[in-house]
Amino acid sequence: MDNHLINFEYGGAEDDKALDIAFSPEMTAERKKWIEKQQNKITVYSFETEGNSETISFKKFIDNYYLLYCKFSTQQNIPSAVDGQTQVRRKILSSSFNIKSLLSLPQLAGIVSAETNYVHNEKYIETAISSMCQNNLASNNINLLSGEGQFANRFTGEDAATSHYLFTETRLSARLLFPEKDEHFLSFKQTNYFASEPTFFVPLLPLVLINGVYNFGFWKSSVASYNLEQIAQKIMLKLSGVEDELPPLEPFYKNFTGTIRRVKQNKFAIFGTAAQLSDTSFEITELPIGTTTQMYKSKVLDKLVKIGFINSFSEHHTDLSLRFLVNISSKNLKKSLEKGFYNTFQLITFLQEHLWLFDQEGHLKEFKSVDEIFDCHFQCRLDLYKTRQQYTEGLLQAEVNYYANQVRFITEKKEGMIDFESVTLNSLIIELRRRGYNSNPVDQFNGKGKFETKNCF
């Protein structure tokens, strides 16, 4: 234990400033700028000295190990603007694409950990897998993994079964969004001398906009979910060069029946749904995004009954819908309508987007708008298509050369220009080279082809 203890030495004002930047709640903006500036300049300082005799200033500790923690924390929690995935989700996808059977969450987590050299707690992988399986309201517009078992639902938000009783597999839509043909052109991370997962995928659609982002931990990052069909339409218009007709993207949540209104850029008001049934009753059939049925019941309706503002309420929910029937005096109903019904019954919330994501260079960046995120993904996908096109054209030409070699060889053998019956293989290879034959053009194109000239000279 003594070898892991760190002896600190107070260095005065420099240490005070470093501690404030690292931990002060009033210096959040400065902390982000500090991490942004230093994220690619981290050098790990070793504290493990025999006898624990060495001391270190607080500033040196914060500028090295604490900064390293900040870097890992952001990588674990903030996705890329290109593929919409965090580091652990990318590892899960990379492993699950090769699995064709249904697995429990712990089984898949173990495979991911082994194949991608994941060094943290496997429970974190299980949590990430579970979130990728979710398809209930306000989770995923497109869930990349299918879920078999009792996952968390929109009514309580948390009543999932133990992970051993939850099963998953890759959905067909995930493989369609992440084409296998792309993988040859992706840059893979090297971990302990083997490739683990790509630095980032380049899906057909910008998943970071389709599924949204909700991270309010160490670094606040939030992006609303947007309509898949509208995004696809925008891609087609942009490919056609019709820049002036690109429609503004509007938030969309699958199965949400409430209303979303833009308050200002990157800020939205989200309304539930209610309808008056009589002078003394009304029904609530939708809650704002992020509000579970159980939460609303305990924090709003139960309290309003307790203070006497409403007389009673009853629940009439199904697996796919919710319905609260509320009884209230005509006087209080009139009062709530005058003061603002949605505010009185807390059927309105606000979503402020904080567009902090990793860009295509792997740098943490605050995007100005969702259109800038869209453009980032669009350009990366277009560049990948161009790379694939160049590769395909080169491969086709290599195949033409390959068959041209075969035709030429047969023709020259028929005309007696080549004799291979009475010579050794090495002599034949030297002769073919002298006559200008290429080695296997396809293998040469892929960087593997060469003449076997062992013992030729």
Legacy VTK file of the C-alpha trace (Angstrom):
# vtk DataFile Version 3.0
C-alpha trace
ASCII
DATASET POLYDATA
POINTS 457 float
0.000 0.000 0.000
2.839 2.389 0.831
4.071 2.212 -2.756
0.762 3.676 -3.926
0.714 6.627 -1.537
1.588 10.012 -3.017
3.375 12.650 -0.983
2.189 16.098 -2.010
4.136 19.282 -1.532
2.226 22.551 -1.566
3.673 24.892 -4.192
1.782 28.103 -3.439
-0.364 30.124 -5.838
0.283 27.804 -8.808
-1.195 24.881 -6.902
-4.183 26.965 -5.788
-4.949 27.926 -9.377
-4.586 24.324 -10.605
-6.936 23.033 -7.881
-9.519 25.711 -8.694
-9.466 24.894 -12.417
-9.804 21.170 -11.686
-12.560 21.250 -9.048
-14.178 24.685 -8.624
-17.851 24.707 -9.793
-17.408 28.375 -10.751
-14.640 27.551 -13.240
-16.430 25.048 -15.491
-15.743 27.052 -18.648
-12.036 27.425 -17.788
-11.824 23.700 -17.016
-13.216 22.808 -20.457
-10.751 25.130 -22.179
-7.888 23.641 -20.124
-8.843 20.047 -21.035
-9.369 20.982 -24.698
-5.972 22.647 -24.889
-4.097 19.851 -23.118
-5.976 16.750 -24.361
-3.203 15.765 -26.810
-0.270 16.789 -24.603
-0.623 14.387 -21.682
2.582 12.847 -20.330
2.229 10.387 -17.474
4.431 11.085 -14.478
5.506 8.063 -12.431
4.981 8.225 -8.663
6.054 4.686 -7.849
9.439 5.272 -6.252
10.897 2.881 -3.719
10.270 3.961 -0.186
7.833 6.569 -1.434
10.439 9.289 -0.878
9.525 11.514 -3.824
7.062 14.365 -3.451
5.007 16.072 -6.129
3.205 19.387 -6.359
-0.568 19.512 -6.722
-0.164 21.285 -10.079
2.036 18.505 -11.492
-0.429 15.849 -10.333
-3.409 17.674 -11.870
-1.586 18.430 -15.135
-0.726 14.728 -15.550
-2.775 12.049 -13.815
-5.936 14.059 -13.225
-5.858 15.271 -16.824
-5.444 11.653 -17.952
-8.541 10.754 -15.927
-10.437 13.626 -17.587
-9.420 12.362 -21.019
-10.558 8.794 -20.319
-13.794 10.038 -18.742
-14.746 12.096 -21.793
-13.876 9.228 -24.153
-16.130 6.889 -22.162
-19.115 9.251 -22.057
-19.062 11.558 -25.089
-19.689 10.104 -28.566
-18.191 10.976 -31.915
-20.087 13.285 -34.256
-19.261 10.853 -37.073
-20.726 7.567 -35.769
-22.646 8.638 -32.653
-20.866 6.023 -30.523
-18.759 6.248 -27.387
-15.592 4.192 -27.028
-17.285 1.287 -25.229
-20.229 1.181 -27.665
-17.771 1.044 -30.549
-16.101 -1.965 -28.930
-19.493 -3.650 -28.491
-20.431 -3.127 -32.139
-17.045 -4.311 -33.369
-17.417 -7.606 -31.493
-21.150 -8.165 -31.971
-20.933 -7.955 -35.782
-19.096 -11.289 -35.726
-21.659 -13.028 -33.501
-24.696 -14.675 -35.082
-26.431 -16.111 -32.020
-28.387 -14.811 -29.038
-26.179 -14.161 -25.995
-26.830 -12.994 -22.456
-25.457 -9.593 -21.518
-22.614 -11.022 -19.361
-21.611 -13.410 -22.172
-21.398 -10.605 -24.740
-19.619 -8.351 -22.241
-16.982 -11.050 -21.692
-16.396 -11.438 -25.435
-16.125 -7.652 -25.901
-13.682 -7.370 -23.016
-11.442 -10.138 -24.385
-11.513 -9.128 -28.061
-11.038 -5.380 -27.593
-8.763 -5.374 -24.543
-11.263 -3.520 -22.349
-9.497 -2.856 -19.072
-12.356 -1.493 -16.949
-15.266 -3.166 -15.148
-17.344 -5.426 -17.417
-20.497 -4.150 -15.675
-19.961 -0.912 -17.574
-20.086 -2.898 -20.835
-23.327 -4.571 -19.699
-24.877 -1.171 -18.978
-23.852 0.083 -22.412
-25.258 -3.059 -24.101
-28.550 -2.596 -22.259
-28.821 1.032 -23.408
-28.160 -0.053 -27.023
-31.072 -2.527 -26.780
-33.601 0.028 -25.548
-36.400 0.948 -27.926
-38.881 2.553 -25.560
-39.744 6.256 -25.637
-36.803 8.688 -25.338
-34.181 5.940 -25.633
-33.296 5.128 -29.267
-35.060 5.921 -32.505
-32.931 3.073 -33.908
-31.720 0.467 -31.415
-28.642 -1.279 -32.835
-29.046 -4.390 -30.668
-32.232 -6.377 -30.129
-33.345 -7.147 -26.596
-34.920 -10.363 -25.321
-36.180 -10.172 -21.735
-37.468 -7.586 -19.286
-35.493 -4.435 -20.082
-36.296 -1.099 -18.434
-39.516 0.516 -19.681
-40.869 4.050 -19.925
-43.231 3.639 -16.962
-40.637 3.215 -14.220
-37.420 3.665 -16.183
-35.589 1.060 -14.137
-37.430 -2.236 -13.569
-35.080 -4.348 -15.682
-34.343 -7.978 -14.888
-30.887 -9.129 -13.776
-28.422 -9.029 -16.677
-28.091 -12.852 -16.711
-31.743 -13.033 -17.810
-31.393 -10.436 -20.570
-30.336 -11.561 -24.059
-29.251 -9.677 -27.126
-27.978 -9.937 -30.693
-27.105 -7.525 -33.484
-30.070 -6.254 -35.470
-30.079 -6.423 -39.267
-30.527 -2.638 -39.359
-27.182 -2.231 -37.547
-25.307 -4.181 -40.212
-27.091 -2.149 -42.918
-26.104 1.123 -41.243
-22.498 -0.032 -40.803
-21.676 -1.758 -44.138
-19.133 -4.542 -43.922
-17.457 -3.211 -47.084
-16.454 -0.078 -45.142
-14.271 -1.921 -42.633
-11.349 -2.350 -45.046
-10.980 1.451 -45.135
-11.429 2.301 -41.453
-8.568 3.162 -39.140
-8.333 0.623 -36.295
-6.899 1.250 -32.850
-3.854 -0.821 -31.965
-4.107 -2.228 -28.443
-1.369 -4.512 -27.142
-0.150 -5.187 -30.682
-3.529 -6.146 -32.178
-6.324 -4.154 -33.816
-9.332 -3.827 -31.528
-12.057 -1.442 -32.754
-12.133 1.377 -35.320
-11.189 4.883 -34.280
-14.714 5.609 -35.459
-17.227 3.983 -37.781
-18.835 5.927 -40.624
-22.506 4.813 -40.710
-24.809 5.591 -43.617
-26.778 8.030 -41.434
-25.660 10.367 -38.621
-26.760 8.275 -35.637
-25.729 10.977 -33.189
-28.667 13.031 -34.522
-31.082 10.116 -34.893
-30.636 8.663 -31.385
-29.486 11.805 -29.593
-27.045 12.202 -26.712
-27.757 12.623 -23.004
-24.650 12.904 -20.866
-24.760 15.160 -17.833
-21.780 13.751 -15.988
-18.242 15.053 -15.970
-18.787 16.960 -19.230
-22.281 18.059 -20.217
-23.177 16.890 -23.717
-26.741 16.716 -25.036
-28.209 16.448 -28.521
-31.912 16.026 -29.267
-33.129 13.085 -31.358
-34.165 13.949 -34.915
-36.347 12.389 -37.591
-34.621 9.654 -39.623
-36.738 10.306 -42.745
-36.036 14.037 -42.622
-32.303 13.386 -42.262
-32.340 10.951 -45.210
-34.204 13.539 -47.302
-31.642 16.174 -46.382
-28.782 13.872 -47.434
-30.420 13.251 -50.822
-30.958 16.986 -51.390
-27.382 17.777 -50.469
-26.050 15.078 -52.796
-28.161 16.651 -55.557
-26.572 20.027 -54.835
-29.852 21.657 -53.788
-28.349 23.519 -50.811
-31.048 26.233 -50.675
-33.865 23.739 -50.154
-32.356 21.910 -47.173
-35.084 21.826 -44.498
-34.219 22.649 -40.868
-34.081 19.511 -38.750
-36.772 19.196 -36.085
-36.626 16.959 -32.975
-38.417 13.631 -33.209
-38.899 10.830 -30.681
-40.377 7.524 -31.781
-43.844 6.895 -30.275
-43.949 10.319 -28.590
-47.412 11.872 -29.000
-46.703 15.194 -27.312
-45.511 18.445 -28.889
-42.003 19.860 -29.313
-41.494 23.548 -30.054
-38.279 25.411 -30.749
-37.725 28.193 -28.207
-34.473 29.415 -29.715
-31.465 27.849 -31.416
-30.512 24.612 -29.639
-33.341 24.964 -27.079
-36.746 23.268 -27.185
-39.922 23.162 -25.099
-41.390 19.646 -24.767
-45.087 19.339 -23.894
-47.080 16.363 -22.719
-50.671 15.819 -23.834
-53.840 16.489 -21.843
-57.523 16.931 -22.694
-60.434 18.306 -20.672
-63.287 15.795 -20.322
-65.700 17.866 -18.244
-65.787 20.797 -15.819
-64.355 18.528 -13.133
-62.085 16.087 -14.940
-59.335 15.798 -17.508
-57.018 13.097 -18.849
-53.236 13.029 -19.349
-52.147 10.769 -22.217
-48.502 11.786 -22.669
-45.701 13.071 -20.460
-42.691 15.185 -21.455
-39.591 13.344 -22.678
-37.547 12.038 -19.758
-40.454 11.907 -17.287
-41.432 8.373 -16.300
-44.966 7.456 -15.266
-43.892 6.491 -11.756
-41.902 9.694 -11.331
-44.829 11.858 -12.450
-47.253 10.017 -10.195
-45.117 10.375 -7.055
-43.679 13.858 -7.605
-46.691 15.628 -9.112
-50.088 13.949 -8.768
-49.589 12.501 -5.265
-48.451 15.923 -4.014
-51.412 17.710 -5.649
-53.795 15.250 -3.948
-52.023 15.794 -0.636
-52.425 19.599 -0.764
-56.005 19.256 -1.964
-55.597 20.863 -5.377
-56.994 17.757 -7.126
-59.529 15.375 -5.623
-58.176 12.085 -6.960
-56.663 10.369 -9.952
-56.711 6.891 -11.457
-54.389 5.054 -13.828
-55.414 3.306 -17.051
-52.120 2.349 -18.705
-51.290 -0.326 -21.251
-47.907 -1.697 -22.337
-47.692 0.932 -25.077
-49.635 3.903 -23.751
-50.374 5.803 -20.568
-53.524 7.488 -19.279
-54.147 9.336 -16.031
-57.753 10.290 -15.305
-57.788 13.256 -12.904
-60.756 14.514 -10.891
-60.605 18.154 -9.832
-62.979 20.864 -8.652
-64.231 23.221 -11.354
-62.750 26.133 -9.384
-59.227 24.661 -9.341
-59.477 23.578 -12.969
-60.381 27.129 -13.965
-57.519 28.473 -11.839
-54.995 26.133 -13.492
-56.190 27.161 -16.959
-55.761 30.834 -16.081
-52.274 30.417 -14.595
-51.072 27.991 -17.246
-52.290 24.409 -17.288
-49.049 22.821 -18.468
-46.974 24.648 -15.872
-49.421 23.849 -13.063
-49.346 20.127 -13.808
-45.674 20.082 -14.848
-46.419 18.861 -18.352
-43.669 20.941 -19.900
-39.884 20.550 -19.786
-37.059 22.257 -21.647
-34.192 20.661 -23.533
-31.058 22.749 -23.950
-28.590 21.202 -26.385
-24.900 21.244 -25.456
-23.261 20.159 -28.689
-19.955 18.860 -27.317
-18.772 15.877 -29.385
-15.559 14.373 -30.738
-14.921 15.446 -34.329
-13.365 13.398 -37.154
-9.867 14.285 -35.903
-10.627 12.870 -32.448
-10.713 16.323 -30.829
-13.403 17.378 -28.389
-15.337 20.186 -30.048
-18.381 22.319 -29.352
-20.453 22.357 -32.542
-22.449 25.510 -33.236
-25.542 23.744 -34.562
-26.939 20.346 -35.548
-26.385 21.366 -39.175
-22.639 21.513 -38.475
-22.819 17.995 -36.989
-24.757 16.860 -40.057
-22.099 18.375 -42.362
-19.296 16.678 -40.385
-20.862 13.239 -40.867
-21.840 13.976 -44.484
-18.282 14.906 -45.479
-16.762 11.866 -43.744
-19.246 9.538 -45.437
-18.637 11.176 -48.827
-14.856 10.864 -48.407
-15.251 7.180 -47.540
-17.345 6.599 -50.660
-14.629 8.247 -52.779
-11.971 6.042 -51.180
-14.091 2.940 -51.801
-14.661 4.011 -55.409
-10.931 4.480 -56.029
-10.204 1.089 -54.458
-12.920 -0.661 -56.494
-11.668 0.889 -59.752
-8.092 -0.167 -58.941
-9.224 -3.692 -58.007
-11.213 -4.089 -61.238
-8.196 -2.939 -63.269
-6.015 -5.439 -61.373
-8.480 -8.212 -62.238
-8.396 -7.161 -65.916
-4.578 -7.374 -65.823
-4.790 -10.761 -64.114
-6.959 -12.267 -66.861
-4.947 -10.494 -69.570
-1.838 -12.238 -68.171
-3.611 -15.593 -68.429
-4.754 -14.981 -72.029
-1.263 -13.832 -73.042
0.387 -16.853 -71.384
-1.931 -19.322 -73.148
-1.407 -17.560 -76.485
2.392 -17.501 -76.191
2.507 -21.141 -75.082
0.359 -22.113 -78.051
2.727 -20.235 -80.393
5.772 -21.922 -78.820
7.187 -18.725 -77.354
7.177 -20.154 -73.790
8.403 -23.568 -72.693
7.594 -24.669 -69.161
7.724 -28.464 -69.464
11.523 -28.725 -69.478
12.472 -25.952 -67.015
12.320 -25.539 -63.285
9.701 -23.323 -61.619
12.297 -20.724 -60.621
13.654 -20.590 -64.192
10.114 -20.148 -65.538
9.486 -17.269 -63.092
12.712 -15.547 -64.241
11.648 -15.970 -67.879
8.141 -14.608 -67.229
9.643 -11.612 -65.475
12.042 -11.035 -68.400
9.110 -11.080 -70.808
7.276 -8.401 -68.793
4.651 -10.508 -66.998
3.330 -9.092 -63.765
3.032 -11.107 -60.613
-0.557 -11.703 -59.490
-1.946 -8.186 -60.145
-4.774 -8.594 -57.628
-2.402 -9.558 -54.809
-0.012 -6.807 -55.901
-2.845 -4.289 -55.702
-3.644 -5.458 -52.188
0.037 -5.197 -51.218
0.720 -8.924 -51.031
1.978 -9.962 -54.470
5.588 -10.751 -55.361
7.462 -13.300 -57.464
8.799 -16.303 -55.606
12.490 -16.077 -56.565
13.986 -18.238 -53.857
17.109 -20.066 -55.162
16.753 -18.312 -58.524
20.256 -16.941 -58.652
LINES 1 458
457 0 1 2 3 4 5 6 7 8 9 10 11 12 13 14 15 16 17 18 19 20 21 22 23 24 25 26 27 28 29 30 31 32 33 34 35 36 37 38 39 40 41 42 43 44 45 46 47 48 49 50 51 52 53 54 55 56 57 58 59 60 61 62 63 64 65 66 67 68 69 70 71 72 73 74 75 76 77 78 79 80 81 82 83 84 85 86 87 88 89 90 91 92 93 94 95 96 97 98 99 100 101 102 103 104 105 106 107 108 109 110 111 112 113 114 115 116 117 118 119 120 121 122 123 124 125 126 127 128 129 130 131 132 133 134 135 136 137 138 139 140 141 142 143 144 145 146 147 148 149 150 151 152 153 154 155 156 157 158 159 160 161 162 163 164 165 166 167 168 169 170 171 172 173 174 175 176 177 178 179 180 181 182 183 184 185 186 187 188 189 190 191 192 193 194 195 196 197 198 199 200 201 202 203 204 205 206 207 208 209 210 211 212 213 214 215 216 217 218 219 220 221 222 223 224 225 226 227 228 229 230 231 232 233 234 235 236 237 238 239 240 241 242 243 244 245 246 247 248 249 250 251 252 253 254 255 256 257 258 259 260 261 262 263 264 265 266 267 268 269 270 271 272 273 274 275 276 277 278 279 280 281 282 283 284 285 286 287 288 289 290 291 292 293 294 295 296 297 298 299 300 301 302 303 304 305 306 307 308 309 310 311 312 313 314 315 316 317 318 319 320 321 322 323 324 325 326 327 328 329 330 331 332 333 334 335 336 337 338 339 340 341 342 343 344 345 346 347 348 349 350 351 352 353 354 355 356 357 358 359 360 361 362 363 364 365 366 367 368 369 370 371 372 373 374 375 376 377 378 379 380 381 382 383 384 385 386 387 388 389 390 391 392 393 394 395 396 397 398 399 400 401 402 403 404 405 406 407 408 409 410 411 412 413 414 415 416 417 418 419 420 421 422 423 424 425 426 427 428 429 430 431 432 433 434 435 436 437 438 439 440 441 442 443 444 445 446 447 448 449 450 451 452 453 454 455 456
